[in-house]
């Protein structure tokens, strides 16, 4: 399970970073900001995941890792909302 979690995490992190870079390059104000937020959240998520493993699952690091996942999901729900509303307006 840990092997799958790590490799799937690496894959998803890479995809999110690529998507965040694409949002930043689009140069739309709201999307650029959300792209930066997404990239930063993924970096924090990866860091807390590594810290959780290195220090043998301390509760604070594990909790931060779980909260990070919720924040990433919430960020992408906001991005989807912005994109959907933008497409409906134009």
N, CA, C and O atoms as a CHARMM CRD file, in Angstrom:
* protein
*
  360
    1    1 UNK  N      0.82300  -1.19300   0.00000 PROA 1      0.00000
    2    1 UNK  CA     0.00000   0.00000   0.00000 PROA 1      0.00000
    3    1 UNK  C      0.86800   1.25800   0.00000 PROA 1      0.00000
    4    1 UNK  O      0.57700   2.20900  -0.72500 PROA 1      0.00000
    5    2 UNK  N      1.92500   1.27100   0.80200 PROA 2      0.00000
    6    2 UNK  CA     2.78300   2.45500   0.83600 PROA 2      0.00000
    7    2 UNK  C      3.45300   2.68800  -0.50900 PROA 2      0.00000
    8    2 UNK  O      3.62700   3.83200  -0.92900 PROA 2      0.00000
    9    3 UNK  N      3.83100   1.59900  -1.19100 PROA 3      0.00000
   10    3 UNK  CA     4.46700   1.71700  -2.50200 PROA 3      0.00000
   11    3 UNK  C      3.51500   2.40100  -3.48300 PROA 3      0.00000
   12    3 UNK  O      3.91500   3.31100  -4.20900 PROA 3      0.00000
   13    4 UNK  N      2.26300   1.96200  -3.50300 PROA 4      0.00000
   14    4 UNK  CA     1.26600   2.54600  -4.40100 PROA 4      0.00000
   15    4 UNK  C      1.01400   4.00400  -4.03100 PROA 4      0.00000
   16    4 UNK  O      0.93000   4.85900  -4.91400 PROA 4      0.00000
   17    5 UNK  N      0.89400   4.29800  -2.74000 PROA 5      0.00000
   18    5 UNK  CA     0.64800   5.66200  -2.27500 PROA 5      0.00000
   19    5 UNK  C      1.78500   6.58000  -2.70800 PROA 5      0.00000
   20    5 UNK  O      1.53900   7.69300  -3.17300 PROA 5      0.00000
   21    6 UNK  N      3.01500   6.12800  -2.55900 PROA 6      0.00000
   22    6 UNK  CA     4.16800   6.96400  -2.93100 PROA 6      0.00000
   23    6 UNK  C      4.20200   7.23400  -4.42500 PROA 6      0.00000
   24    6 UNK  O      4.32700   8.38600  -4.83900 PROA 6      0.00000
   25    7 UNK  N      4.09200   6.18600  -5.24500 PROA 7      0.00000
   26    7 UNK  CA     4.19500   6.37000  -6.69600 PROA 7      0.00000
   27    7 UNK  C      2.99400   7.10500  -7.26100 PROA 7      0.00000
   28    7 UNK  O      3.14100   7.92000  -8.17300 PROA 7      0.00000
   29    8 UNK  N      1.82200   6.83300  -6.74100 PROA 8      0.00000
   30    8 UNK  CA     0.64000   7.56000  -7.18400 PROA 8      0.00000
   31    8 UNK  C      0.75300   9.02600  -6.76700 PROA 8      0.00000
   32    8 UNK  O      0.35700   9.92200  -7.51300 PROA 8      0.00000
   33    9 UNK  N      1.29200   9.26400  -5.57300 PROA 9      0.00000
   34    9 UNK  CA     1.52300  10.63200  -5.11000 PROA 9      0.00000
   35    9 UNK  C      2.50500  11.38200  -5.99200 PROA 9      0.00000
   36    9 UNK  O      2.30500  12.55900  -6.29300 PROA 9      0.00000
   37   10 UNK  N      3.56900  10.69800  -6.40800 PROA 10     0.00000
   38   10 UNK  CA     4.54800  11.32100  -7.30600 PROA 10     0.00000
   39   10 UNK  C      3.88400  11.65300  -8.64100 PROA 10     0.00000
   40   10 UNK  O      4.07700  12.74600  -9.17500 PROA 10     0.00000
   41   11 UNK  N      3.11000  10.72200  -9.17900 PROA 11     0.00000
   42   11 UNK  CA     2.42500  10.93900 -10.45400 PROA 11     0.00000
   43   11 UNK  C      1.45000  12.11400 -10.36800 PROA 11     0.00000
   44   11 UNK  O      1.47800  13.01300 -11.20900 PROA 11     0.00000
   45   12 UNK  N      0.60100  12.10200  -9.36300 PROA 12     0.00000
   46   12 UNK  CA    -0.39500  13.16500  -9.20000 PROA 12     0.00000
   47   12 UNK  C      0.27900  14.50600  -8.93400 PROA 12     0.00000
   48   12 UNK  O     -0.15500  15.53000  -9.46100 PROA 12     0.00000
   49   13 UNK  N      1.33800  14.51300  -8.12100 PROA 13     0.00000
   50   13 UNK  CA     2.05800  15.75800  -7.84700 PROA 13     0.00000
   51   13 UNK  C      2.63700  16.34300  -9.12900 PROA 13     0.00000
   52   13 UNK  O      2.55300  17.54800  -9.36400 PROA 13     0.00000
   53   14 UNK  N      3.22300  15.48800  -9.95000 PROA 14     0.00000
   54   14 UNK  CA     3.77000  15.95100 -11.22600 PROA 14     0.00000
   55   14 UNK  C      2.69500  16.52700 -12.13200 PROA 14     0.00000
   56   14 UNK  O      2.89500  17.56700 -12.75900 PROA 14     0.00000
   57   15 UNK  N      1.55400  15.85000 -12.20000 PROA 15     0.00000
   58   15 UNK  CA     0.44800  16.34700 -13.02400 PROA 15     0.00000
   59   15 UNK  C     -0.08900  17.68200 -12.50400 PROA 15     0.00000
   60   15 UNK  O     -0.39800  18.58000 -13.28700 PROA 15     0.00000
   61   16 UNK  N     -0.19600  17.80300 -11.18900 PROA 16     0.00000
   62   16 UNK  CA    -0.69500  19.05500 -10.60800 PROA 16     0.00000
   63   16 UNK  C      0.28900  20.19200 -10.86400 PROA 16     0.00000
   64   16 UNK  O     -0.12800  21.30500 -11.18500 PROA 16     0.00000
   65   17 UNK  N      1.58400  19.93000 -10.72700 PROA 17     0.00000
   66   17 UNK  CA     2.58700  20.96800 -10.99900 PROA 17     0.00000
   67   17 UNK  C      2.50200  21.39800 -12.46600 PROA 17     0.00000
   68   17 UNK  O      2.55200  22.59300 -12.75800 PROA 17     0.00000
   69   18 UNK  N      2.37400  20.44900 -13.38600 PROA 18     0.00000
   70   18 UNK  CA     2.23700  20.78700 -14.81400 PROA 18     0.00000
   71   18 UNK  C      0.97600  21.61700 -15.05400 PROA 18     0.00000
   72   18 UNK  O      1.01000  22.60200 -15.79200 PROA 18     0.00000
   73   19 UNK  N     -0.12100  21.22400 -14.44200 PROA 19     0.00000
   74   19 UNK  CA    -1.37900  21.95800 -14.58900 PROA 19     0.00000
   75   19 UNK  C     -1.25700  23.35600 -13.98500 PROA 19     0.00000
   76   19 UNK  O     -1.75800  24.32500 -14.55500 PROA 19     0.00000
   77   20 UNK  N     -0.59500  23.46200 -12.83900 PROA 20     0.00000
   78   20 UNK  CA    -0.40700  24.76200 -12.19600 PROA 20     0.00000
   79   20 UNK  C      0.43600  25.67700 -13.08100 PROA 20     0.00000
   80   20 UNK  O      0.13500  26.86300 -13.21500 PROA 20     0.00000
   81   21 UNK  N      1.48400  25.13300 -13.68200 PROA 21     0.00000
   82   21 UNK  CA     2.31200  25.93000 -14.59400 PROA 21     0.00000
   83   21 UNK  C      1.47400  26.39700 -15.77800 PROA 21     0.00000
   84   21 UNK  O      1.58600  27.54600 -16.20600 PROA 21     0.00000
   85   22 UNK  N      0.63600  25.51300 -16.30700 PROA 22     0.00000
   86   22 UNK  CA    -0.23700  25.88100 -17.42000 PROA 22     0.00000
   87   22 UNK  C     -1.19300  27.00200 -17.01000 PROA 22     0.00000
   88   22 UNK  O     -1.42200  27.93100 -17.78500 PROA 22     0.00000
   89   23 UNK  N     -1.75400  26.92300 -15.79600 PROA 23     0.00000
   90   23 UNK  CA    -2.65000  27.97800 -15.32000 PROA 23     0.00000
   91   23 UNK  C     -1.91300  29.30300 -15.18400 PROA 23     0.00000
   92   23 UNK  O     -2.46600  30.35800 -15.49300 PROA 23     0.00000
   93   24 UNK  N     -0.67300  29.25200 -14.72500 PROA 24     0.00000
   94   24 UNK  CA     0.12400  30.47000 -14.57400 PROA 24     0.00000
   95   24 UNK  C      0.43300  31.07000 -15.94300 PROA 24     0.00000
   96   24 UNK  O      0.38200  32.28900 -16.11000 PROA 24     0.00000
   97   25 UNK  N      0.75100  30.22700 -16.92000 PROA 25     0.00000
   98   25 UNK  CA     1.08700  30.69400 -18.26600 PROA 25     0.00000
   99   25 UNK  C     -0.13000  31.30900 -18.96200 PROA 25     0.00000
  100   25 UNK  O      0.02400  32.22100 -19.77400 PROA 25     0.00000
  101   26 UNK  N     -1.34000  30.82200 -18.65600 PROA 26     0.00000
  102   26 UNK  CA    -2.55100  31.37700 -19.27900 PROA 26     0.00000
  103   26 UNK  C     -2.68500  32.87600 -19.04500 PROA 26     0.00000
  104   26 UNK  O     -3.29800  33.58200 -19.84500 PROA 26     0.00000
  105   27 UNK  N     -2.11500  33.35700 -17.95300 PROA 27     0.00000
  106   27 UNK  CA    -2.08500  34.77800 -17.62100 PROA 27     0.00000
  107   27 UNK  C     -3.47800  35.36700 -17.39000 PROA 27     0.00000
  108   27 UNK  O     -3.70700  36.54700 -17.65600 PROA 27     0.00000
  109   28 UNK  N     -4.38900  34.56200 -16.90400 PROA 28     0.00000
  110   28 UNK  CA    -5.67400  35.05900 -16.41700 PROA 28     0.00000
  111   28 UNK  C     -5.51100  35.25600 -14.91500 PROA 28     0.00000
  112   28 UNK  O     -5.07500  34.34700 -14.20900 PROA 28     0.00000
  113   29 UNK  N     -5.85600  36.42500 -14.43800 PROA 29     0.00000
  114   29 UNK  CA    -5.52800  36.80200 -13.06200 PROA 29     0.00000
  115   29 UNK  C     -5.96800  35.75700 -12.02600 PROA 29     0.00000
  116   29 UNK  O     -5.14800  35.30800 -11.22500 PROA 29     0.00000
  117   30 UNK  N     -7.22900  35.37000 -12.03100 PROA 30     0.00000
  118   30 UNK  CA    -7.73600  34.42900 -11.02000 PROA 30     0.00000
  119   30 UNK  C     -7.08800  33.05700 -11.16700 PROA 30     0.00000
  120   30 UNK  O     -6.74300  32.42200 -10.17100 PROA 30     0.00000
  121   31 UNK  N     -6.92300  32.59700 -12.40700 PROA 31     0.00000
  122   31 UNK  CA    -6.33300  31.27800 -12.62400 PROA 31     0.00000
  123   31 UNK  C     -4.84900  31.26800 -12.29700 PROA 31     0.00000
  124   31 UNK  O     -4.33600  30.27000 -11.79000 PROA 31     0.00000
  125   32 UNK  N     -4.15300  32.35900 -12.57900 PROA 32     0.00000
  126   32 UNK  CA    -2.72400  32.43400 -12.25800 PROA 32     0.00000
  127   32 UNK  C     -2.52100  32.30500 -10.75100 PROA 32     0.00000
  128   32 UNK  O     -1.64000  31.57500 -10.29800 PROA 32     0.00000
  129   33 UNK  N     -3.33300  33.01200  -9.98700 PROA 33     0.00000
  130   33 UNK  CA    -3.23100  32.93500  -8.53500 PROA 33     0.00000
  131   33 UNK  C     -3.54700  31.54700  -8.00400 PROA 33     0.00000
  132   33 UNK  O     -2.86500  31.04400  -7.11100 PROA 33     0.00000
  133   34 UNK  N     -4.57900  30.93600  -8.55400 PROA 34     0.00000
  134   34 UNK  CA    -4.94500  29.59100  -8.11000 PROA 34     0.00000
  135   34 UNK  C     -3.89000  28.57100  -8.52200 PROA 34     0.00000
  136   34 UNK  O     -3.66400  27.59400  -7.80800 PROA 34     0.00000
  137   35 UNK  N     -3.24400  28.78700  -9.66000 PROA 35     0.00000
  138   35 UNK  CA    -2.14700  27.91000 -10.07600 PROA 35     0.00000
  139   35 UNK  C     -0.98900  27.97200  -9.09700 PROA 35     0.00000
  140   35 UNK  O     -0.39100  26.95000  -8.76100 PROA 35     0.00000
  141   36 UNK  N     -0.67600  29.18500  -8.64000 PROA 36     0.00000
  142   36 UNK  CA     0.40000  29.34200  -7.65500 PROA 36     0.00000
  143   36 UNK  C      0.03100  28.68000  -6.33200 PROA 36     0.00000
  144   36 UNK  O      0.86800  28.03900  -5.69600 PROA 36     0.00000
  145   37 UNK  N     -1.21800  28.83700  -5.92500 PROA 37     0.00000
  146   37 UNK  CA    -1.68600  28.19900  -4.68700 PROA 37     0.00000
  147   37 UNK  C     -1.59300  26.68100  -4.80900 PROA 37     0.00000
  148   37 UNK  O     -1.12300  26.00900  -3.89100 PROA 37     0.00000
  149   38 UNK  N     -2.03900  26.14300  -5.94100 PROA 38     0.00000
  150   38 UNK  CA    -2.00300  24.69000  -6.14900 PROA 38     0.00000
  151   38 UNK  C     -0.57400  24.16700  -6.10400 PROA 38     0.00000
  152   38 UNK  O     -0.30700  23.13800  -5.48200 PROA 38     0.00000
  153   39 UNK  N      0.34800  24.87100  -6.76300 PROA 39     0.00000
  154   39 UNK  CA     1.75200  24.43800  -6.77300 PROA 39     0.00000
  155   39 UNK  C      2.33700  24.45500  -5.36300 PROA 39     0.00000
  156   39 UNK  O      3.02700  23.51600  -4.96500 PROA 39     0.00000
  157   40 UNK  N      2.06700  25.50600  -4.61700 PROA 40     0.00000
  158   40 UNK  CA     2.58200  25.59500  -3.24200 PROA 40     0.00000
  159   40 UNK  C      1.98700  24.50500  -2.35300 PROA 40     0.00000
  160   40 UNK  O      2.69700  23.89400  -1.55400 PROA 40     0.00000
  161   41 UNK  N      0.69400  24.26300  -2.49000 PROA 41     0.00000
  162   41 UNK  CA     0.05700  23.22200  -1.68100 PROA 41     0.00000
  163   41 UNK  C      0.63100  21.84500  -1.98000 PROA 41     0.00000
  164   41 UNK  O      0.80800  21.03400  -1.07200 PROA 41     0.00000
  165   42 UNK  N      0.92300  21.57800  -3.24700 PROA 42     0.00000
  166   42 UNK  CA     1.50100  20.27700  -3.60200 PROA 42     0.00000
  167   42 UNK  C      2.89600  20.14100  -3.00500 PROA 42     0.00000
  168   42 UNK  O      3.25700  19.07200  -2.51400 PROA 42     0.00000
  169   43 UNK  N      3.67600  21.20600  -3.04300 PROA 43     0.00000
  170   43 UNK  CA     5.01500  21.14000  -2.44600 PROA 43     0.00000
  171   43 UNK  C      4.93100  20.89700  -0.93700 PROA 43     0.00000
  172   43 UNK  O      5.71300  20.12000  -0.38800 PROA 43     0.00000
  173   44 UNK  N      3.99400  21.55300  -0.27600 PROA 44     0.00000
  174   44 UNK  CA     3.79100  21.32300   1.16100 PROA 44     0.00000
  175   44 UNK  C      3.32300  19.88900   1.40000 PROA 44     0.00000
  176   44 UNK  O      3.76100  19.24100   2.35000 PROA 44     0.00000
  177   45 UNK  N      2.43600  19.39400   0.54100 PROA 45     0.00000
  178   45 UNK  CA     1.91500  18.02700   0.68300 PROA 45     0.00000
  179   45 UNK  C      3.03400  16.99700   0.56100 PROA 45     0.00000
  180   45 UNK  O      3.11900  16.06800   1.36400 PROA 45     0.00000
  181   46 UNK  N      3.88400  17.16200  -0.43500 PROA 46     0.00000
  182   46 UNK  CA     5.00700  16.23300  -0.61800 PROA 46     0.00000
  183   46 UNK  C      5.94900  16.30600   0.58100 PROA 46     0.00000
  184   46 UNK  O      6.40800  15.28000   1.08400 PROA 46     0.00000
  185   47 UNK  N      6.23100  17.51700   1.03100 PROA 47     0.00000
  186   47 UNK  CA     7.13000  17.69700   2.17900 PROA 47     0.00000
  187   47 UNK  C      6.56500  17.05200   3.43900 PROA 47     0.00000
  188   47 UNK  O      7.28700  16.35700   4.15500 PROA 47     0.00000
  189   48 UNK  N      5.28600  17.27400   3.71700 PROA 48     0.00000
  190   48 UNK  CA     4.70500  16.66300   4.92400 PROA 48     0.00000
  191   48 UNK  C      4.62900  15.14300   4.79300 PROA 48     0.00000
  192   48 UNK  O      4.74800  14.43100   5.79000 PROA 48     0.00000
  193   49 UNK  N      4.43300  14.64400   3.58500 PROA 49     0.00000
  194   49 UNK  CA     4.44800  13.19400   3.37800 PROA 49     0.00000
  195   49 UNK  C      5.80900  12.59800   3.67800 PROA 49     0.00000
  196   49 UNK  O      5.90800  11.54700   4.31100 PROA 49     0.00000
  197   50 UNK  N      6.86000  13.26800   3.22200 PROA 50     0.00000
  198   50 UNK  CA     8.22600  12.79200   3.48800 PROA 50     0.00000
  199   50 UNK  C      8.53800  12.87600   4.97600 PROA 50     0.00000
  200   50 UNK  O      9.10600  11.94500   5.54700 PROA 50     0.00000
  201   51 UNK  N      8.16900  13.98600   5.60400 PROA 51     0.00000
  202   51 UNK  CA     8.41200  14.14300   7.04800 PROA 51     0.00000
  203   51 UNK  C      7.66800  13.05800   7.83000 PROA 51     0.00000
  204   51 UNK  O      8.20400  12.50100   8.78900 PROA 51     0.00000
  205   52 UNK  N      6.44700  12.76400   7.42100 PROA 52     0.00000
  206   52 UNK  CA     5.66100  11.72300   8.09300 PROA 52     0.00000
  207   52 UNK  C      6.37600  10.38000   8.05000 PROA 52     0.00000
  208   52 UNK  O      6.39100   9.65200   9.04300 PROA 52     0.00000
  209   53 UNK  N      6.96700  10.04700   6.90600 PROA 53     0.00000
  210   53 UNK  CA     7.68600   8.77500   6.79000 PROA 53     0.00000
  211   53 UNK  C      9.00400   8.77600   7.55300 PROA 53     0.00000
  212   53 UNK  O      9.32400   7.81500   8.25200 PROA 53     0.00000
  213   54 UNK  N      9.76300   9.85100   7.41800 PROA 54     0.00000
  214   54 UNK  CA    11.09500   9.90500   8.03100 PROA 54     0.00000
  215   54 UNK  C     11.00600   9.82600   9.55500 PROA 54     0.00000
  216   54 UNK  O     11.81700   9.15500  10.19300 PROA 54     0.00000
  217   55 UNK  N     10.02500  10.50800  10.13200 PROA 55     0.00000
  218   55 UNK  CA     9.91200  10.53700  11.59000 PROA 55     0.00000
  219   55 UNK  C      8.91300   9.51000  12.13200 PROA 55     0.00000
  220   55 UNK  O      8.44500   9.64100  13.26300 PROA 55     0.00000
  221   56 UNK  N      8.58600   8.49500  11.33600 PROA 56     0.00000
  222   56 UNK  CA     7.74400   7.37200  11.76900 PROA 56     0.00000
  223   56 UNK  C      6.35600   7.80400  12.22900 PROA 56     0.00000
  224   56 UNK  O      5.91900   7.45900  13.32700 PROA 56     0.00000
  225   57 UNK  N      5.68700   8.54100  11.39900 PROA 57     0.00000
  226   57 UNK  CA     4.28400   8.94400  11.52300 PROA 57     0.00000
  227   57 UNK  C      3.96600   9.70200  12.81800 PROA 57     0.00000
  228   57 UNK  O      3.14800   9.24600  13.61700 PROA 57     0.00000
  229   58 UNK  N      4.61300  10.86000  13.02600 PROA 58     0.00000
  230   58 UNK  CA     4.16800  11.69700  14.15100 PROA 58     0.00000
  231   58 UNK  C      2.78400  12.26300  13.82600 PROA 58     0.00000
  232   58 UNK  O      2.49300  12.59300  12.67600 PROA 58     0.00000
  233   59 UNK  N      1.95600  12.36800  14.82600 PROA 59     0.00000
  234   59 UNK  CA     0.55700  12.72500  14.61000 PROA 59     0.00000
  235   59 UNK  C      0.41000  14.09600  13.96300 PROA 59     0.00000
  236   59 UNK  O     -0.46300  14.27200  13.11200 PROA 59     0.00000
  237   60 UNK  N      1.23500  15.07500  14.33600 PROA 60     0.00000
  238   60 UNK  CA     1.11400  16.41700  13.76400 PROA 60     0.00000
  239   60 UNK  C      1.43600  16.40400  12.26900 PROA 60     0.00000
  240   60 UNK  O      0.73100  17.02800  11.47700 PROA 60     0.00000
  241   61 UNK  N      2.48500  15.70300  11.88900 PROA 61     0.00000
  242   61 UNK  CA     2.84600  15.62300  10.46600 PROA 61     0.00000
  243   61 UNK  C      1.77800  14.86600   9.68500 PROA 61     0.00000
  244   61 UNK  O      1.41800  15.26700   8.57800 PROA 61     0.00000
  245   62 UNK  N      1.27200  13.78400  10.24900 PROA 62     0.00000
  246   62 UNK  CA     0.23000  13.00500   9.57100 PROA 62     0.00000
  247   62 UNK  C     -1.05100  13.82700   9.41700 PROA 62     0.00000
  248   62 UNK  O     -1.70000  13.78100   8.37200 PROA 62     0.00000
  249   63 UNK  N     -1.40800  14.57100  10.45200 PROA 63     0.00000
  250   63 UNK  CA    -2.59300  15.42400  10.39600 PROA 63     0.00000
  251   63 UNK  C     -2.41700  16.52500   9.35300 PROA 63     0.00000
  252   63 UNK  O     -3.33800  16.81900   8.59000 PROA 63     0.00000
  253   64 UNK  N     -1.23800  17.12700   9.32600 PROA 64     0.00000
  254   64 UNK  CA    -0.94500  18.16200   8.33400 PROA 64     0.00000
  255   64 UNK  C     -1.03000  17.59000   6.92400 PROA 64     0.00000
  256   64 UNK  O     -1.52600  18.25500   6.01500 PROA 64     0.00000
  257   65 UNK  N     -0.55500  16.37600   6.73900 PROA 65     0.00000
  258   65 UNK  CA    -0.61800  15.71500   5.43700 PROA 65     0.00000
  259   65 UNK  C     -2.08100  15.49500   5.01700 PROA 65     0.00000
  260   65 UNK  O     -2.41900  15.69000   3.85000 PROA 65     0.00000
  261   66 UNK  N     -2.93100  15.09800   5.93700 PROA 66     0.00000
  262   66 UNK  CA    -4.35000  14.89600   5.63500 PROA 66     0.00000
  263   66 UNK  C     -5.04800  16.21900   5.32100 PROA 66     0.00000
  264   66 UNK  O     -5.83900  16.30600   4.38200 PROA 66     0.00000
  265   67 UNK  N     -4.74800  17.23900   6.10800 PROA 67     0.00000
  266   67 UNK  CA    -5.33500  18.56200   5.86300 PROA 67     0.00000
  267   67 UNK  C     -4.87100  19.10000   4.51100 PROA 67     0.00000
  268   67 UNK  O     -5.63900  19.74300   3.79500 PROA 67     0.00000
  269   68 UNK  N     -3.61200  18.83600   4.16600 PROA 68     0.00000
  270   68 UNK  CA    -3.09700  19.25200   2.86200 PROA 68     0.00000
  271   68 UNK  C     -3.89000  18.64300   1.72200 PROA 68     0.00000
  272   68 UNK  O     -4.16800  19.31400   0.72800 PROA 68     0.00000
  273   69 UNK  N     -4.25500  17.38400   1.85800 PROA 69     0.00000
  274   69 UNK  CA    -5.05900  16.72200   0.82300 PROA 69     0.00000
  275   69 UNK  C     -6.42100  17.40200   0.67400 PROA 69     0.00000
  276   69 UNK  O     -6.91100  17.58900  -0.44000 PROA 69     0.00000
  277   70 UNK  N     -7.01700  17.76200   1.78800 PROA 70     0.00000
  278   70 UNK  CA    -8.30900  18.45400   1.75100 PROA 70     0.00000
  279   70 UNK  C     -8.16700  19.82100   1.08900 PROA 70     0.00000
  280   70 UNK  O     -9.02300  20.21800   0.29800 PROA 70     0.00000
  281   71 UNK  N     -7.09300  20.54100   1.40500 PROA 71     0.00000
  282   71 UNK  CA    -6.86800  21.86000   0.80900 PROA 71     0.00000
  283   71 UNK  C     -6.62400  21.76600  -0.69400 PROA 71     0.00000
  284   71 UNK  O     -7.09000  22.61600  -1.45300 PROA 71     0.00000
  285   72 UNK  N     -5.89700  20.74400  -1.12400 PROA 72     0.00000
  286   72 UNK  CA    -5.66100  20.56000  -2.56000 PROA 72     0.00000
  287   72 UNK  C     -6.98200  20.26900  -3.27200 PROA 72     0.00000
  288   72 UNK  O     -7.25500  20.84000  -4.32800 PROA 72     0.00000
  289   73 UNK  N     -7.78900  19.40000  -2.71100 PROA 73     0.00000
  290   73 UNK  CA    -9.09300  19.10000  -3.30700 PROA 73     0.00000
  291   73 UNK  C     -9.94800  20.36200  -3.38500 PROA 73     0.00000
  292   73 UNK  O    -10.56200  20.63200  -4.41700 PROA 73     0.00000
  293   74 UNK  N     -9.99100  21.13000  -2.30900 PROA 74     0.00000
  294   74 UNK  CA   -10.77300  22.36700  -2.28000 PROA 74     0.00000
  295   74 UNK  C    -10.27100  23.35800  -3.32200 PROA 74     0.00000
  296   74 UNK  O    -11.06800  24.00700  -4.00000 PROA 74     0.00000
  297   75 UNK  N     -8.95400  23.47700  -3.45100 PROA 75     0.00000
  298   75 UNK  CA    -8.37100  24.38200  -4.44100 PROA 75     0.00000
  299   75 UNK  C     -8.80900  24.00400  -5.84500 PROA 75     0.00000
  300   75 UNK  O     -9.16300  24.87300  -6.64200 PROA 75     0.00000
  301   76 UNK  N     -8.78700  22.71100  -6.15500 PROA 76     0.00000
  302   76 UNK  CA    -9.17800  22.29400  -7.49600 PROA 76     0.00000
  303   76 UNK  C    -10.67700  22.40800  -7.72800 PROA 76     0.00000
  304   76 UNK  O    -11.10700  22.56000  -8.87100 PROA 76     0.00000
  305   77 UNK  N    -11.47700  22.33900  -6.68100 PROA 77     0.00000
  306   77 UNK  CA   -12.90400  22.61900  -6.83600 PROA 77     0.00000
  307   77 UNK  C    -13.11700  24.09200  -7.17700 PROA 77     0.00000
  308   77 UNK  O    -13.96100  24.41700  -8.01300 PROA 77     0.00000
  309   78 UNK  N    -12.35700  24.98900  -6.53700 PROA 78     0.00000
  310   78 UNK  CA   -12.41800  26.41200  -6.87200 PROA 78     0.00000
  311   78 UNK  C    -11.96000  26.65900  -8.30100 PROA 78     0.00000
  312   78 UNK  O    -12.58900  27.42300  -9.03400 PROA 78     0.00000
  313   79 UNK  N    -10.86500  26.01300  -8.70200 PROA 79     0.00000
  314   79 UNK  CA   -10.36900  26.17400 -10.07100 PROA 79     0.00000
  315   79 UNK  C    -11.43000  25.71700 -11.06800 PROA 79     0.00000
  316   79 UNK  O    -11.68900  26.40200 -12.05700 PROA 79     0.00000
  317   80 UNK  N    -12.03700  24.57400 -10.81500 PROA 80     0.00000
  318   80 UNK  CA   -13.08400  24.07100 -11.71100 PROA 80     0.00000
  319   80 UNK  C    -14.24600  25.04900 -11.78500 PROA 80     0.00000
  320   80 UNK  O    -14.80700  25.26800 -12.85900 PROA 80     0.00000
  321   81 UNK  N    -14.60600  25.63000 -10.66400 PROA 81     0.00000
  322   81 UNK  CA   -15.68800  26.60900 -10.62900 PROA 81     0.00000
  323   81 UNK  C    -15.32700  27.84300 -11.45200 PROA 81     0.00000
  324   81 UNK  O    -16.15500  28.33800 -12.21700 PROA 81     0.00000
  325   82 UNK  N    -14.11300  28.33700 -11.30600 PROA 82     0.00000
  326   82 UNK  CA   -13.66900  29.51000 -12.06400 PROA 82     0.00000
  327   82 UNK  C    -13.68100  29.20900 -13.55900 PROA 82     0.00000
  328   82 UNK  O    -14.18200  30.00600 -14.35200 PROA 82     0.00000
  329   83 UNK  N    -13.13100  28.06300 -13.94300 PROA 83     0.00000
  330   83 UNK  CA   -13.06900  27.69300 -15.36100 PROA 83     0.00000
  331   83 UNK  C    -14.47600  27.52900 -15.93100 PROA 83     0.00000
  332   83 UNK  O    -14.75700  28.01300 -17.02700 PROA 83     0.00000
  333   84 UNK  N    -15.35000  26.86300 -15.21000 PROA 84     0.00000
  334   84 UNK  CA   -16.71800  26.65100 -15.68800 PROA 84     0.00000
  335   84 UNK  C    -17.45000  27.97400 -15.85900 PROA 84     0.00000
  336   84 UNK  O    -18.10400  28.19300 -16.87800 PROA 84     0.00000
  337   85 UNK  N    -17.34600  28.85600 -14.87100 PROA 85     0.00000
  338   85 UNK  CA   -18.01000  30.15600 -14.96800 PROA 85     0.00000
  339   85 UNK  C    -17.42200  30.99700 -16.08800 PROA 85     0.00000
  340   85 UNK  O    -18.15500  31.71000 -16.77200 PROA 85     0.00000
  341   86 UNK  N    -16.11200  30.92700 -16.28700 PROA 86     0.00000
  342   86 UNK  CA   -15.46100  31.68300 -17.35600 PROA 86     0.00000
  343   86 UNK  C    -15.94000  31.19300 -18.71700 PROA 86     0.00000
  344   86 UNK  O    -16.20500  31.99600 -19.61200 PROA 86     0.00000
  345   87 UNK  N    -16.05200  29.86500 -18.87300 PROA 87     0.00000
  346   87 UNK  CA   -16.51000  29.30300 -20.14800 PROA 87     0.00000
  347   87 UNK  C    -17.97100  29.65700 -20.41100 PROA 87     0.00000
  348   87 UNK  O    -18.35400  29.85500 -21.56400 PROA 87     0.00000
  349   88 UNK  N    -18.78400  29.74000 -19.37800 PROA 88     0.00000
  350   88 UNK  CA   -20.18500  30.09900 -19.56400 PROA 88     0.00000
  351   88 UNK  C    -20.34400  31.56400 -19.94600 PROA 88     0.00000
  352   88 UNK  O    -21.27100  31.92500 -20.67200 PROA 88     0.00000
  353   89 UNK  N    -19.43800  32.40800 -19.45600 PROA 89     0.00000
  354   89 UNK  CA   -19.52300  33.83800 -19.74900 PROA 89     0.00000
  355   89 UNK  C    -18.97700  34.18300 -21.12800 PROA 89     0.00000
  356   89 UNK  O    -19.36800  35.19500 -21.71000 PROA 89     0.00000
  357   90 UNK  N    -18.07400  33.35200 -21.66100 PROA 90     0.00000
  358   90 UNK  CA   -17.43600  33.69300 -22.94800 PROA 90     0.00000
  359   90 UNK  C    -17.75300  32.69500 -24.00100 PROA 90     0.00000
  360   90 UNK  O    -17.29900  32.83200 -25.13700 PROA 90     0.00000
